[in-house]
Amino acid sequence: MTTRVIPRASRPKPKGAFEHLMALGRNLPGTPGHICYRKLKRRLCAHVPDTFAQVLADTGPGDLCIDLGANVGKVTAELAATGADVIAFEPDPAAFAALQRATGDLPNVTLHQKAASTADTRMILRRSANWDDADALSHTVASSIIRDDKDMSADLGVMVDVVDLPAFLAALDRDIRILKMDIEGAEWDLLQALLDHPVLARIDCIFVETHERYDPARCIPLFEALQDKAEAMTRPYINLYWV
């Protein structure tokens, strides 16, 4: 039986005087601490080995990959190039149209114009307050079913379908080689739901772009708790320092 590449999660350590200073500064209360945390996190992500490339190199025909928040299809195309089956979700109509143009003709790619969460429902997908129909693709990366801050607009948003992702994955009845997640703040509840669901045992690797900056007081403790869990697990590998 061939052994698959499944890395182990670990916290990258600060390097150099600036990063050690930011590591101390993240303990400051309120906004100063959040700023230090964000600056340090950005730099720590660069210290993590490119485990995505390692896993991708050991992915191929017969495997299944899931792309949540596919946007215009960059990662979807990378996953598909391995020969694996790819199921990609993108809720924003403007981004989905670009995703279809880029990957819709690939025989191993299935596209869903839906957001991912923990229930089958419909929700408002808020868009950037700077949304411009003439340059929509410059703003679709911010579209979110969760964010409700000053930089977002419900009036510019659209109603979208939402998939109960744990149930969807369970119904596939297949092992999942890679689950990529970039869903603009919806990752926290979804990750917790996956950790509590039996389908987790079918997943090899999860790569997540986390978004603590949208609500740092809530999300930084969530990140730290999830990282603790990730480091205690041998499978799936969960990379919270991916981007």
Secondary structure, DSSP 4 states (H G I P E B T S, - for coil): -PPP------PPPP-HHHHHHHHHHTTSSHHHHHHHHHHHHHHHHHHS--HHHHHHHT--TT-EEEEES-TTSHHHHHHHHTT-EEEEE---HHHHHHHHHHHTT-TTEEEE--EEESSSEEEEEEEETT--GGGGGGTGGG-BSS--STTEEEEEEEEEEEEEHHHHHHHHTS-EEEEEE--TTTHHHHHHHHHTSGGGGGEEEEEE---GGGSHHHHHHHHHHHHHHHHH-SSSEEETT--
